[in-house]
Amino acid sequence: MVKKKKVGTKNPERVTDSDRFPRIEQALRQRTKANIVELILRLAKVHASLARDLEQELAIEKPINLLVGDISSAIDRATDFDERQMNDNFDVDWQAYEDVGEGLKKLIELGQLEDAKSLALKLMQDGSYQVECSDEGLMTDDIQDCLRPVIQAVQSAGGKEAAKWALKMLSADRVGFICDKELNTLAGQT
């Protein structure tokens, strides 16, 4: 039995992925500026990575509480892993580690050392657990790269609070070797 093609139906044309963007551009050019802004905002609310890209592209200065929240979220993304894959080489969100490092540096530049210290402690706790559970601890260098600017800023600030913080960091380190030299030196200062 042969199927008859319905009169008036149109077969959709086949296109390649490279044909997608000219079509999107054409559709966008038919919209008003206000419609495009609304569309971008709606998409950014659903896709956090788009929101982050827009903030970066538009050079948006975030208030401290939003910056702290973003860094905390980046720590969660960076140190997240499936515990069913312990002692394995699981996937790591390397971009999240970069976001953590940049965020901590930004907090220090803005004079928000207490927030940076608190987030560094969270990174030490969660990150050293991730290292402990991994096969090779490949993220160790990334964690240390994120922590070193905070350690240097705390060292520059000096005092007994610096030593106390270093001791908290050392006790939070589940593997016992993340920035251990720098933190031991800082803990010995008074």
C-alpha positions in Angstrom: 0.0 0.0 0.0 1.5 3.3 -1.1 0.9 6.4 1.1 -0.3 9.4 -0.8 1.2 12.7 0.1 -1.4 15.1 1.4 -2.0 18.1 -0.8 -0.8 21.3 0.7 1.7 19.8 3.1 5.3 21.0 2.9 8.3 19.0 3.7 10.6 21.0 6.0 13.9 21.8 4.3 17.0 20.2 5.6 19.6 22.5 7.0 23.0 22.2 8.6 24.0 23.6 12.0 25.8 26.4 10.2 22.5 27.6 8.8 21.1 28.1 12.3 22.7 31.4 13.1 21.7 33.4 10.0 18.1 32.3 10.7 18.3 33.4 14.3 19.9 36.7 13.2 17.1 37.2 10.7 14.4 36.5 13.3 16.1 38.9 15.8 16.3 41.7 13.3 12.6 41.6 12.9 12.1 42.3 16.6 12.2 45.6 18.5 15.1 46.4 20.8 12.7 46.1 23.8 11.6 42.6 22.6 15.3 41.5 22.3 16.1 42.8 25.8 13.1 41.0 27.2 14.1 37.8 25.4 17.7 38.0 26.6 16.6 38.6 30.2 14.2 35.7 30.1 16.9 33.3 28.7 19.5 34.6 31.3 17.1 33.8 34.1 16.9 30.2 33.0 20.5 29.7 32.0 23.0 30.8 34.7 25.9 30.5 32.4 24.3 33.0 30.0 23.8 35.4 32.9 27.4 35.1 33.9 28.5 35.7 30.3 26.3 38.8 30.0 27.7 40.2 33.3 31.2 39.7 32.0 30.5 41.0 28.5 28.7 44.1 29.8 31.3 44.7 32.6 28.7 44.8 35.3 30.0 45.6 38.8 28.2 43.3 41.2 27.4 44.3 44.8 29.4 42.5 47.4 26.6 40.1 48.5 26.0 39.0 44.9 29.7 38.5 44.3 30.0 36.4 47.5 27.0 34.4 46.5 28.5 33.8 43.0 31.8 32.7 44.5 30.1 30.3 46.9 28.1 28.9 44.0 31.3 28.5 42.0 32.9 26.6 44.9 29.9 24.3 44.9 30.2 23.7 41.2 33.9 23.2 41.3 34.0 20.8 44.1 30.9 18.8 43.2 31.3 15.2 42.2 29.3 12.0 42.2 30.2 10.1 45.3 29.5 6.8 43.5 32.7 7.6 41.5 35.0 7.8 44.5 38.6 6.8 43.8 38.1 7.5 40.2 39.0 10.3 37.8 35.6 12.0 37.8 34.7 15.1 35.8 35.6 18.4 37.3 34.2 21.8 36.4 37.6 23.5 35.7 35.8 26.8 34.6 34.2 26.9 38.1 37.7 26.8 39.7 38.7 29.7 37.5 35.6 31.6 38.6 36.4 30.9 42.2 40.0 32.2 41.8 38.9 35.4 39.9 36.1 36.0 42.5 38.4 35.7 45.5 40.9 38.1 43.9 38.1 40.5 43.2 37.0 40.4 46.8 40.5 41.1 48.0 40.8 44.1 45.5 37.6 45.4 47.0 38.9 45.2 50.5 36.6 42.4 51.5 39.2 40.2 53.2 36.8 38.7 55.8 34.5 37.4 53.0 37.5 36.1 51.1 38.7 34.3 54.2 35.3 32.7 54.8 35.0 31.5 51.2 38.6 30.2 51.3 37.7 28.1 54.3 34.7 26.7 52.4 36.9 25.9 49.5 39.4 24.2 51.7 36.8 22.0 53.3 34.9 21.1 50.1 38.0 21.0 47.8 40.1 18.9 50.1 37.2 16.4 50.4 37.1 16.3 46.6 40.8 15.6 46.4 40.5 13.0 49.1 37.8 11.2 47.1 39.5 11.4 43.7 41.9 8.9 42.2 44.8 11.3 41.5 43.7 14.6 43.1 44.2 16.5 39.8 42.3 19.5 41.2 44.9 20.2 44.0 46.8 22.7 41.9 43.6 24.6 41.0 42.6 24.8 44.7 46.0 26.1 45.7 45.9 28.7 42.9 42.6 29.9 44.3 43.8 30.0 47.9 47.2 31.6 47.5 46.0 35.2 46.9 43.9 35.0 50.0 46.8 33.6 52.0 49.0 36.4 50.8 46.4 39.0 51.7 45.9 37.5 55.2 49.7 37.4 55.6 49.9 41.1 54.6 47.2 42.0 57.1 49.1 40.0 59.8 48.3 39.7 63.5 46.9 37.0 65.7 43.7 36.8 63.5 45.9 35.7 60.6 47.4 32.9 62.6 44.0 31.8 63.9 42.6 31.7 60.4 45.6 29.7 59.1 45.0 27.1 61.9 41.4 26.8 60.8 42.5 26.3 57.3 45.0 23.6 58.2 42.4 21.8 60.3 39.9 22.0 57.4 42.3 20.3 55.0 41.3 16.7 54.9 44.4 15.6 52.9 47.0 17.6 54.9 48.9 19.1 52.0 46.9 21.9 50.3 49.0 25.1 50.8 50.4 23.4 53.9 53.8 25.3 53.8 52.2 28.7 53.4 49.6 28.1 56.0 52.0 26.6 58.5 54.2 29.6 58.1 51.2 31.9 58.6 50.1 30.0 61.6 53.5 30.4 63.2 53.3 34.2 63.0 52.0 36.3 65.8 
